[in-house]
Amino acid sequence: MDFPVTALRQLVTRALEEDHSDDDITTRWSVPARLHGEAEIVAKQPGVVCGLPVVPEVFRQIDTEVLVEQLVPEGSLVRQGQAVIRLSGGTRSLLTGERTALNFLQRMCGIATLARTYVDTVADLGVQVLDTRKTAPGLRAVDKYAAASGGVSSHRLDLSAMVLLKENHIAAAGGITPAINAVRAGMAAEGRETLIDVEVENLAQAVEALHMGASWIMLDDMTIPELRQAVRARDDIAAGRRVVLEASGGITLERLRPVAETGVDRISVGTLTHSAPALDLSMLLTTATDA
């Protein structure tokens, strides 16, 4: 997934406005304008580095004379105490941009690190780990980029990317069969073709979706035995036809591998973007001298 440059610029602008970076009274009143500083952004714990391009963008919008040197590749693993970015410029500018840069970087590194942990846990099983739309409002582009940096695949970027018939859609339509029929009629009317993912909550619903020719079925909050039954039903009913089975709901790191071993094809994990802990990073001022 390419870095979301346009989205990032807009996000940084809003974040700096939110922080009133043009009126940093603490820095303006305590730090002499003449000071030139050097600083490093340092990882205080091991993890996956993600979002490094956000740092030059933050400081570009604050002070175009700040120099930013990237010390490690994007997506690389870093150790505790390792410097990832070096900065040089007006000390006031460095301090004003510090928190905004770190807020983006810590969040993105945290998501990428957790994603890598999930992917590595089932790497030998051939199961694809997916993220979800459970992202922070307005931050979807960077949240999903961070998940991809950790090796996770995107389920769908937004509501227009594919059809996902969830519990409430199915209830409103009157059941799985009428919901699928309605979607197919809608696609035909608009001359469009897209994947249809159907969320089911039990084996009977999974069987109904299989008989309706669904090509993607989300098995929501099912037990391990139920997941195995759904895999067997898919292999029996849809023999010779490609039907993706996705496990979803309550997927913790501890439960991930047992779920993957049932034979499902994909596992979606909302935790990756809605609950990933930020990676601990700090910006340390190393020098501050008269310009």
C-alpha positions as CSV (number, residue, x, y, z in Angstrom):
1,M,0.0,0.0,0.0
2,D,1.4,3.4,-1.0
3,F,1.9,6.1,1.6
4,P,-1.2,8.3,1.6
5,V,0.6,11.5,0.8
6,T,-2.4,13.7,0.1
7,A,-4.4,12.5,3.1
8,L,-1.3,13.0,5.3
9,R,-0.9,16.6,4.3
10,Q,-4.5,17.4,5.1
11,L,-4.3,15.5,8.4
12,V,-1.1,17.3,9.5
13,T,-2.6,20.7,8.7
14,R,-5.7,19.9,10.8
15,A,-3.5,18.6,13.6
16,L,-1.3,21.7,13.7
17,E,-4.4,23.9,13.7
18,E,-5.9,21.9,16.5
19,D,-2.6,22.4,18.5
20,H,-2.5,26.1,17.7
21,S,1.1,25.6,16.6
22,D,1.1,29.3,15.4
23,D,0.8,30.4,19.0
24,D,3.1,28.1,21.0
25,I,3.3,30.5,24.0
26,T,5.5,28.1,26.1
27,T,8.1,27.8,23.5
28,R,8.0,31.4,22.4
29,W,8.3,32.8,25.9
30,S,10.9,30.3,27.2
31,V,13.2,29.6,24.2
32,P,15.3,32.3,22.6
33,A,14.6,32.8,18.9
34,R,18.2,32.7,18.0
35,L,18.8,29.1,19.2
36,H,19.5,26.4,16.6
37,G,18.9,22.8,17.8
38,E,19.5,19.2,16.8
39,A,17.2,16.4,18.0
40,E,16.6,12.7,17.5
41,I,13.4,10.7,17.6
42,V,14.2,7.5,19.5
43,A,12.3,4.3,19.9
44,K,11.9,3.5,23.6
45,Q,10.8,0.0,22.9
46,P,11.3,-2.4,20.0
47,G,8.8,-2.4,17.2
48,V,8.0,-1.8,13.5
49,V,8.7,1.8,12.3
50,C,5.9,3.2,10.3
51,G,4.9,6.7,9.2
52,L,8.3,8.2,9.0
53,P,7.2,10.6,6.1
54,V,4.9,12.3,8.5
55,V,7.9,13.9,10.3
56,P,9.2,16.0,7.4
57,E,5.6,17.0,6.5
58,V,5.0,18.3,10.1
59,F,8.1,20.4,10.1
60,R,7.6,21.5,6.5
61,Q,4.3,23.1,7.5
62,I,5.9,24.7,10.6
63,D,9.3,25.8,9.2
64,T,10.7,24.9,5.8
65,E,14.3,25.4,7.1
66,V,14.1,22.4,9.5
67,L,16.1,19.5,8.1
68,V,14.9,15.9,8.6
69,E,17.1,12.9,8.1
70,Q,15.5,9.4,8.1
71,L,17.9,7.0,9.8
72,V,16.0,3.6,9.2
73,P,13.9,2.3,6.4
74,E,10.1,2.6,6.6
75,G,8.6,-0.7,7.8
76,S,11.8,-1.9,9.5
77,L,12.2,-3.4,12.9
78,V,14.0,-1.3,15.4
79,R,15.4,-2.0,18.9
80,Q,14.9,-0.1,22.1
81,G,17.0,3.0,22.2
82,Q,17.5,3.2,18.4
83,A,17.2,6.6,16.7
84,V,14.9,6.6,13.7
85,I,14.9,10.3,12.8
86,R,17.4,13.2,13.1
87,L,16.3,16.8,13.0
88,S,18.1,20.1,12.7
89,G,16.8,23.6,12.7
90,G,15.4,26.4,14.8
91,T,14.9,25.1,18.4
92,R,11.5,26.8,18.6
93,S,10.3,25.0,15.5
94,L,11.6,21.6,16.7
95,L,9.7,22.0,20.0
96,T,6.5,23.3,18.4
97,G,6.3,20.3,16.1
98,E,7.4,17.7,18.5
99,R,4.1,16.4,19.8
100,T,2.2,16.5,16.5
101,A,5.0,14.5,14.8
102,L,5.1,12.0,17.7
103,N,1.3,11.6,17.9
104,F,1.2,10.4,14.3
105,L,4.3,8.4,14.5
106,Q,3.5,6.6,17.7
107,R,0.1,5.6,16.5
108,M,1.2,4.3,13.2
109,C,4.2,2.4,14.6
110,G,1.9,0.9,17.2
111,I,-0.6,-0.4,14.6
112,A,2.2,-1.7,12.4
113,T,3.9,-3.5,15.3
114,L,0.7,-5.2,16.5
115,A,-0.2,-6.1,12.9
116,R,3.2,-7.7,12.5
117,T,2.7,-9.8,15.7
118,Y,-0.6,-11.1,14.4
119,V,0.8,-11.9,10.9
120,D,3.8,-13.7,12.3
121,T,1.7,-15.8,14.6
122,V,0.0,-17.6,11.7
123,A,2.6,-17.1,9.0
124,D,3.0,-20.8,8.5
125,L,-0.7,-21.6,8.1
126,G,-1.4,-19.7,4.9
127,V,-4.2,-17.6,6.5
128,Q,-4.6,-14.0,5.5
129,V,-5.0,-11.5,8.4
130,L,-7.3,-8.6,7.5
131,D,-7.9,-5.2,9.1
132,T,-11.3,-3.6,9.3
133,R,-13.1,-0.2,9.0
134,K,-12.7,0.2,12.8
135,T,-10.3,3.1,12.4
136,A,-10.2,6.5,14.1
137,P,-12.5,8.9,12.3
138,G,-10.6,10.8,9.8
139,L,-7.4,8.7,10.1
140,R,-8.4,5.7,8.0
141,A,-5.8,6.3,5.3
142,V,-2.9,6.3,7.8
143,D,-4.4,3.6,10.0
144,K,-4.8,1.2,7.1
145,Y,-1.4,2.1,5.7
146,A,0.1,1.3,9.1
147,A,-1.7,-2.1,9.2
148,A,-0.4,-2.9,5.7
149,S,3.1,-2.0,6.8
150,G,2.8,-4.7,9.4
151,G,1.8,-7.2,6.7
152,V,-2.0,-7.2,7.1
153,S,-4.3,-7.0,4.1
154,S,-7.2,-4.6,3.8
155,H,-10.7,-6.0,4.1
156,R,-12.3,-3.0,2.4
157,L,-11.3,0.7,2.4
158,D,-14.7,2.2,2.6
159,L,-18.4,1.5,2.0
160,S,-18.1,1.7,-1.8
161,A,-15.3,-0.9,-2.1
162,M,-17.5,-4.0,-1.8
163,V,-20.8,-5.3,-0.4
164,L,-20.7,-6.5,3.1
165,L,-24.1,-7.7,4.2
166,K,-24.0,-7.5,8.0
167,E,-26.6,-8.5,10.6
168,N,-28.6,-5.3,10.4
169,H,-28.7,-5.3,6.6
170,I,-29.9,-8.9,6.6
171,A,-32.5,-8.1,9.2
172,A,-33.8,-5.1,7.3
173,A,-33.9,-7.1,4.0
174,G,-35.8,-9.9,5.6
175,G,-33.1,-12.6,5.6
176,I,-30.0,-13.8,3.9
177,T,-31.7,-14.9,0.7
178,P,-33.7,-11.7,0.0
179,A,-30.7,-9.6,1.0
180,I,-28.4,-11.3,-1.6
181,N,-31.2,-11.2,-4.2
182,A,-31.7,-7.5,-3.6
183,V,-28.0,-6.8,-3.9
184,R,-27.7,-8.7,-7.1
185,A,-30.7,-6.8,-8.5
186,G,-29.1,-3.5,-7.4
187,M,-25.8,-4.4,-9.1
188,A,-27.6,-5.3,-12.3
189,A,-29.7,-2.1,-12.3
190,E,-26.5,0.0,-11.9
191,G,-24.4,-2.0,-14.2
192,R,-21.8,-2.8,-11.5
193,E,-20.1,-6.0,-10.3
194,T,-18.5,-6.4,-7.0
195,L,-17.8,-8.9,-4.3
196,I,-20.6,-9.8,-1.9
197,D,-19.4,-10.7,1.6
198,V,-22.2,-12.1,3.8
199,E,-22.0,-12.1,7.6
200,V,-23.5,-15.2,9.2
201,E,-23.8,-16.1,12.9
202,N,-24.4,-19.8,12.8
203,L,-24.0,-22.9,10.6
204,A,-27.6,-22.7,9.2
205,Q,-27.0,-19.2,7.9
206,A,-23.7,-20.3,6.5
207,V,-25.3,-23.1,4.6
208,E,-28.0,-20.8,3.3
209,A,-25.4,-18.3,2.0
210,L,-23.5,-21.2,0.3
211,H,-26.6,-22.4,-1.4
212,M,-27.2,-18.8,-2.6
213,G,-23.9,-18.8,-4.3
214,A,-22.1,-16.4,-2.0
215,S,-18.4,-16.2,-2.8
216,W,-17.3,-14.7,0.6
217,I,-18.8,-15.6,3.9
218,M,-17.9,-13.9,7.2
219,L,-18.3,-16.3,10.1
220,D,-19.0,-14.0,13.0
221,D,-18.3,-14.9,16.7
222,M,-18.4,-18.6,16.0
223,T,-16.7,-21.2,18.2
224,I,-13.8,-23.3,17.0
225,P,-16.1,-26.4,16.4
226,E,-18.6,-24.2,14.5
227,L,-15.8,-22.8,12.3
228,R,-14.7,-26.4,11.5
229,Q,-18.3,-27.3,10.6
230,A,-18.6,-24.3,8.3
231,V,-15.4,-25.2,6.5
232,R,-16.7,-28.8,6.0
233,A,-20.0,-27.4,4.7
234,R,-18.2,-25.1,2.3
235,D,-16.1,-28.0,1.0
236,D,-19.3,-30.2,0.5
237,I,-21.7,-27.6,-0.9
238,A,-19.3,-25.5,-2.9
239,A,-16.9,-28.2,-4.1
240,G,-15.1,-26.8,-7.2
241,R,-16.2,-23.3,-6.5
242,R,-14.0,-20.7,-4.8
243,V,-15.7,-19.5,-1.6
244,V,-13.7,-17.5,0.9
245,L,-14.4,-18.1,4.6
246,E,-13.5,-15.3,6.9
247,A,-13.5,-15.7,10.7
248,S,-14.4,-12.5,12.6
249,G,-15.3,-11.3,16.1
250,G,-13.4,-11.6,19.3
251,I,-10.1,-12.5,17.6
252,T,-7.5,-12.1,20.2
253,L,-3.8,-12.9,19.7
254,E,-4.3,-16.0,21.9
255,R,-7.3,-17.2,19.8
256,L,-5.8,-16.3,16.5
257,R,-3.9,-19.5,15.8
258,P,-6.6,-22.0,16.9
259,V,-9.0,-20.1,14.6
260,A,-6.5,-20.2,11.7
261,E,-6.1,-24.0,12.2
262,T,-9.8,-24.6,11.5
263,G,-9.2,-24.1,7.8
264,V,-10.7,-20.6,7.3
265,D,-9.1,-18.5,4.6
266,R,-9.1,-15.1,6.3
267,I,-9.3,-13.6,9.7
268,S,-10.4,-10.0,10.3
269,V,-9.2,-8.3,13.4
270,G,-10.6,-4.9,14.5
271,T,-8.2,-4.7,17.4
272,L,-5.4,-3.8,15.0
273,T,-6.7,-0.3,14.3
274,H,-9.1,0.4,17.2
275,S,-7.0,-0.8,20.1
276,A,-3.3,-1.0,19.1
277,P,-1.1,0.5,21.9
278,A,1.1,3.3,20.7
279,L,4.8,2.5,20.3
280,D,6.8,4.5,22.8
281,L,8.9,7.1,21.0
282,S,10.6,10.3,22.3
283,M,12.1,13.3,20.7
284,L,15.3,14.2,22.5
285,L,17.0,17.6,22.0
286,T,20.7,16.9,21.7
287,T,22.1,20.4,21.2
288,A,20.8,24.0,21.3
289,T,23.3,26.7,20.4
290,D,23.3,30.2,19.2
291,A,22.6,30.3,15.4
